[in-house]
Amino acid sequence: MIDPITDRAREAIAAGTAVLGMELGSTRIKAVLIGPDHEPIGVGSHAWENQFVDRRWTYALDAVWEGVQACYADLAADVRRRFGLELTGLGALGVSAMMHGYLAFDAEGELLVPFRTWRNTSTGRAADELTRLFDFHVPQRWSIAHLRQAMLDGEEHVSRVAQITTLAGYVHWRLTGRRVIGVGDASGMFPIDSATGSYVAGMIDRFDEVASAEGMPWRAGDLLPTVLSAGQDAGTLTPEGALLLDPTGTLRPGVPLCPPEGDAGTGMVATGSVAPLTGNVSAGTSIFAMVVLDHELDRMHPELDMVTTPSGDPVAMVHCNNGASEVDAWAGVFGEFATALGAPAEPSRVFETLFRAALTADADGGGLLTYNFLSGEHNVGLAEGRPMVVRTPDSTLNLANFMRAQLFGMLGTLRLGMDVLTGEGVRITSMYGHGGFFRTEGVGQRILAAALDAPVTVGSSAGEGGAWGIAVLAAFLRDRAADESLPDYLRTKVFAGTQLAAMDPDPADVAGFATFMERFERGLAVERAAVERL
């Protein structure tokens, strides 16, 4: 019997109408190919890691293209295995990546300094100055903060900057030749005016006054990429771009591309949370919550970043630099131990076993305290981090409590930021979760529900994350009706009939997390002392 879904997928691949999304995350580059019903029909991935060079977190641009090509090759191989077809054409394409950071190029398109990622927390002086100048909270990881800090530090390259962009903007530029950026990603570079869909003109003028007084030969508006909203034409894949993706020459150029987006925006799309009063949590190497607002906040809060959806609607973002890296490290240790015992296990099985152990723990993690601060964390005033496990003599150390404390520790800083948002009267009736944290069914969802004391919904695409989200944005570019909004498209064409699993918070878990948070906040003094002494 012929599977109609498989048959439709094969037809789309053969006709060159399947849609590809690729996201460059912090530890993995992932590609998702979707068919006419938006369901994944092929996947590819490539593992990579940032480097800490000269006290800055970075990725080499050679590693970017090695990773992109390896990821695409893995996808093409998956398509061959599943369908016996070569991937020669695409109906649309989208690129997303970790937001923020600093990629600066000269007039010839040459990189001036190594890529400075969102993970760096060395721009505090610039961020504070810009926050005062704009009367708008500018986080340390934003591109404009990196540029200003380079100016303050007297870096030689600054006068020669001709363009700055994000990682997604850079990859898109090389694939299409166009210096554009999606509005959601742009909102991690410079403040966005949701009414105009572009950078706030008055703030650009204020920055230019400072730059001119310091002898800079450029204007900020000329350095920043052009802002586009979801559904707008962002160019096509050039012959050179096609070879960058697929050096074998099998992939044909001419593919339309949607505006490049950041991982925050693709997370909103992947969870269908782009309409006012919807929200989502993305949990991976970093962890952040996005809540689409229906009213302006009363005042500026340093714990909240004001960004936008891919359509330009205002969003309050609670961003934490540190997410799952420490849990990943411990999973590696347990995997090595299993191998040493002569019982090696696949990483996925190790993760599932550890995550499920957390469900049998004491509600508060048995008195254990963990901090996952591999890097600095601005929301708690840390310029650097020191991962820690702390316990008192009367705590209960076992595997279950250890893992619950690790998962609770991942969410501690997020909860502090969410408390600020709820204090502004923002209603959190339900949050959608996506990312690797939710891959083990029912575990991350239950832990997050406890941390937020709110229902958490996870869909079948939660594990695919932003790569699927940017593929959907590429499909939106190609398929939307002339007057169709992104929220309407997602509601009627992507998520209609989708099975979503909602989980209410367990009162015992909520009480346990509250007890953990009391320890978490008191113990921050220990974390700060560790940073100072170690």
N, C-alpha and C positions, 0 to 999 in steps of 0.2 A: 504493500500500500504506500502510495506517495504521500509524504508529509507536505501539506500545502504551504506551511511556513518555510520549510527548507527549499521548496520549489520556487517560492517568491524570492527568497534570498539569492538563490543561484541565478535567477533571471536578472536581478538587479546588478549582481557582480558582472555577469556576462555583458549586460548592456552598458556598463559603466555609469550606473545611476546610484550606486550605494554611496553613503556619505561617511566621511572619515573625520574623527576628532582625535587630536593628540594633545596630551598635557604633560608638561615637563614639571614634575613634582620634585620635592626635595630629595627623595631617595629612589624614585622610580620614574621613568618616562613611560607613559602608557598610551597605546592607540586603541581606539574602539571603532569598528566599522558597523554602521547601522543600516538596516533595510528600510523598506517603505513604511513599516509600522513602528519605526524608531527602536526596535529591539536589536541588541547586539548580535551580529552574525559573524564577527571575527575580532580577535584581540591580539595585541602584541605588547611586549614590554621590554624594558632594559633597566637594570639596576645601576645606579650611580651614586656617588657621594660627594658632598662638598669637602673642600680642603680649608684648613686653618693656616693661612700663609701671612706672615708679617702681622699677626694678630688681627687678621680679617678673614671672614668666611667668604669663600669664592668658589667658582667653577671656571675652568678654562674653556674658552670658546671652542677649541678643538674637541673637548669632551662633549660639548653641546651637540656638535654635528656627528661625532662618532655615536653618541647615544640615540639621536634622532634616526640615523640610518639603521642602526641595529634594531631599534624598535619597529621601524617600518618593515624591515626584512623579516622580523619575527611575525608581524601581522600577515605579510604576503605568504609566508610559509604556513601559517594557520589556515588561510583561505585555501591554499592548495590541498592541505590535509582534509579539510572539511568538504570541499566542493570539487576538487580536481580542476580548479581554474586558476589562471594567472590574473593578478590584479593589474589591469592595464589602464583603466579609466575610473574616474570618480565623478559623482554628481555634484558634490560640494565638499569643502574642506574647512576645518577650523583649527586654530592653534591657541592653546592657553598655557599658562605657566604660573609658577609662584609669583605673587605680586611684589610690587615695590622694588627697592634696590636701585642700583646706579650702574648703568651702562653708558659710558660717555665716548663719543666718537668725534674725530676731527673732520675737516671739510672733505677729505679724501675717503672718509668712511673707515678710517683706522681706529681701533680701540686705543684709548689714551691711557687708561689704568685698568688693572684687572677688575672684573665684575665684582661689585660689592652687593651682597645679597641682603634680603630682608632680615637675616639673622644677626647682622651687625648692630651693636648698640653703642657705637662710638660717636654718635651725632647729637648727643644730649644738648650741648651748648647751642647748636644751630636750631634744633627743634624748639627749644625754649624761646630763642630770639624770634623765630618765625611765628610761633604761637602768639607772642605779644604783638608783633607787627601786624598780623592778620586778624587778631582777636578771634582766633579759630584754632582748635587743637591740631597741631601738626606732629604726627608721630615720628620717632627717630628713624624708622625704616623707610619713610617716604623719599622718593627720588629728590625732591626739592630740598629736603633736609641734608641729604648727602652732598648735593651741589653746594649748598651754603656752607657746610662744614669744611669742604675742600677750599672754599674761598677764605674762611676764617683761618685755616691752617696754612694759608699761603702756598698751596700746592701749585707747582709750575704749570701743570696741564690746563688749569681752569680757563685761562685767557684764550686757549686754542679750541675750546669746546664748540662744536657746530651742531650737535644734536645729542640729546639724552633720551633714553627709552627704557622699557622694562624687558625682561627676558622674552615674553610673548611678543612684544612689539619688535624686538630684534629678529626673532625667527621669522615672523611674518614679513618684515622688510626684506630679508634675504630671499624669501620664497616668491615675493610679488614685485619687489622694487618700490613699494609704497610705504611711506612713513606715516602710518595711521595707527590708531589704538582704540579699542573699545572703551566706552565711557566708564564701565566699572573698573577696568584696569587703570584708566587715566586718573580715577579718583584716588589711587594710591601713589600718584606722582605729584599732584597739585590739587588744591581744592576745586571742586566742581560746582557750578551754578546749575541746579536742576531745571531752572526756568529756561536757560539757553542751551543746555546740553553741552557746555564747554567750560573751560577754565574760568574762574571768577576774574573778570576783567580788572576790577579795582585792586585785587591782590597782585595780579601780574604787574600793574603799574607801580605799586608800592615796592615790590621786589626789584623792579628795574631801577627805581630811584636809588636804592642801596647799591646795586651793582654798578650803576653809572658813576656814583660817587667814589667807588673803589677802582675805577678805571677799566671796567670790563667792556670789551668791544661789541658785545652781543646783547640782544633783548631776550628775556625768558620765553616769550611767546614764539620766538623763532627756533628755540632749542627743543621745545616740546613737540611731540607728534600730534597730528590732527586727530581730533576726537570724533568718533562715530558711534551711533547707537545701534542696538541689535536690529538686524534686518537691512542695514545699509550696505551698499556695495563697497567692498574693501580691496578690490583688485582680483587678478587671476594668477594662477600658477604659471610662472615664466618657464621657458626651456631650461634656464640655469637653475631655477628653483626645483623643477622636477628632478633634475640630476642630483640636487642636494638631498632630496628625500630618498630617491631610488637611484643610486649610482649605476645600476644595471641598465638603465634606459628603458625599462619596461613601461613605466608610468608615463602617460601622455600629459603634456602641459595643457593650459587653457582652463583648468578647473577653477570655478569661482570660489573665493574665500570670504568668510564672514569676518567681521572685525575681531582682532585678537583680544582675548580676555584674560583676566586673572583668575586664580583658583577660587577666590571668594565668589565671583560672579557665576562661574560654572557650577559651583556648589549650590547656589540658589536655584539655578535652572534644573540641576539634577534632582532636586527635591521638590520642584514645583512651587517654591516659596519666593515669588517675585512680586506678589500683590501686597498692598498695605495690610499690616498686622499679621503677616506670615513671617516665619523665621526658620533658621536652620543652624545646625552645628556641624562643622567639618572637623573631623578628628584624624589627624595624621601626624607628620613630623612636627607641625605646629597645630594649634587648635584654636578655632575661633567661632564665634556665634554672630549671626547676621539677623537683624530684625528690621523689616521694612516698616517705616514710620508712617503714621497718619496725621501727625502733628509735630510742630517744631519743639525741640527741647527747651526748657526754661533757661538753661545756661550751658556754657561749655564745661565739659568734664574731661579731664586728662585720661580717664580710664576708657573713654569711648572715642572711637574714630568715626567720623562722618564720611561715608563713602556712598556709592550708588549701586543700584541694580544695573544689569546690562542695558536696560531701557532708560536709565538716568534718574529713577526715583530715589529719594533719599533713604539711606540705610544707616542705622547705628550698628557699629561693629565692635565687638569685644575680641581683641586679638591677643593671643598668648604665644610667645616665641617657641615655647617648649611644649611638645605634645608627646608622641609615642616613642621617641628615640630611646629613652631610658628603659621602657618596657621591652623594646626590641633588643636592647643590650642584654637584659636579664634572660630573655627567651633564648638568646644565643648561648648564654652560660648553661642553662638547663639542657639545651640541645647537645652541647659538648659533654655534659655529664651523662646523658643517656647513651651517647656514643662510647664513652669510656666504660660504661657498664656492659657494653656489647649489645645494646638494644637501640641502635640509631633510629631516629624518627624524622620524617619530613618536617620542615619548619611550620607548615600549616597545622600539622597535628600537635606540635609543641605549643603553638599559640592557643589552639582550641582547648587543650588540656589545662593550660594555665588560666585562661579566661574562665573556664567553667568551674575551676577550683574556687574562684572568688565568690561564686554564688553560695557556697557552703560556709563562708566565713562568719565570724562575729559581725554584727551589724556595723560597728564602728571600726572594723579592721583590727580588733584585739588590742587596741592601745598603741599600734605601730604608727609611725609618722614617716612619710616619704616626701622628698622634693625631687622633681624631675628636671631641675634647672641645669641643663648641659650648657646653655648659653645664658646671657643676661635676660632679665624679665622686667620691662619698664613699669608694669602695673604694680609691682611691689618694690620698685626702686633699686633693682639690681643691675649693675652694668656688666657683671659677669655671673656665671652660675657655678655651683658645685653640687652635683647630684648626691643625695644623701638618703640613708635609711637610719632613723633614730628610734630607739625604744627604751623604755624604762624597765627596771628589773621586774615589775609586776605585769608587764605586757605579755601577751600570748603569741609567741612566734611559731607559726606553722605555715605551710604552703598556702592555705586558703587565706589566712589573714594577711600574709605577705602580698599576695596578688591583689586582694581588695584594697589594701593600702596603696599599692602602686597605681591602680586605676583611679582611686579617689584623688591621689596626688596629682594625676594628670589634669584633673578638673578643678583643683583648688583655686588657681588664679582666675580661671574662667568664671567661677562662682562669684568672686569678689567684684568683677566687672559687671556681671548680670545684676547684682544687688544694686548697683548704681542706676542701671537702666530701669529696673522695677520701681526704684525710688522716685523716678521721674513720671510715674503713672503709666508707663508703657505696659500694656496687657500681654502676658505670655500665656495664651490659651493652649498652644501646642507647638512643639518644636519638631522639626524634621532632622533626622540624623543621616549622615553619609560619610563614607571613608572607611579605611581598614579597621577602625575601632569597632565597627558594627558588623564585621564579617562573620563573627561567631554569633549565631542566632540567639537573640534574647539576652545577651550578657551586657555588651556596651550600652544597649538600649535601656536596660534596667538600671545600670549604674548612672547614666546621664539623667534619667527620670528622677532618681534620688537626689542628684546634685542640684537640679533646677527646681525640684518640687513641682513638676509640670509634666503632662503627658508627652511622650516622645514617639514619633512615628517614623518607621523605617520601611522603605519600599524595596522591591526586588532588585533595583539598580543601585542600591546603596553602596555595594562593594565596588562598582565600576567608577563611581565618583565623577570627578571633573572631566575626564576624557569623554565620557558619555554625554555630559552636559554641554561641552563645546561642540560635539557632533550634532546635538539637538539644535544648537544655535546656527550651525551651518545649514541644517535642514530648514530651519525657519527662514533663513535668507533666501533659499531656493523656492520654498513652497507656500509661503504665507500669502494671503489675500492682500490686496492693496491697502485696505484700512484695518487690517487685523493686528491687534496688539500682541506682545509677547505673552502676557498673562492669559489672554483668551486662547492663543495657540496652544499653550501648555495644558490648559484646562480641557479643551475640547478635542485636541488631536494627539496629545502625548500621554496624558494621565487619565483620560476618560476610561473608566472600567478597570483601572489598575488596582491590583490588590495591595492595600497598604496595611501594615500591621502596627496598630497603636497600642501603647502600653502606659497605663497609669502608674504613678509612683506608689511604691509600697510604703506605708507609714513607718514601718520598722526601719527600712532603708533610709528614709528621709531623716529620721531621728539619728540614725547611726552616722550619716554624713554630716549632720549638724555638729555632733560630738567631735568628729574628725576635724571639722573646720575650726573649732575652738582651739584644738591643738595646733593646727596648721598656722593660724594667725599668731599664736604665742611663740611658736617655734621659728618664725621668720627671723628672730633675733639670732638664733643659732646659725641659720643659713648665712646671714650677713657676716657673722663672725668668721665662718668658714671661708667666705670669699676674701675677707681681709687677711686671714692668717695663712691660708693655703694657696 
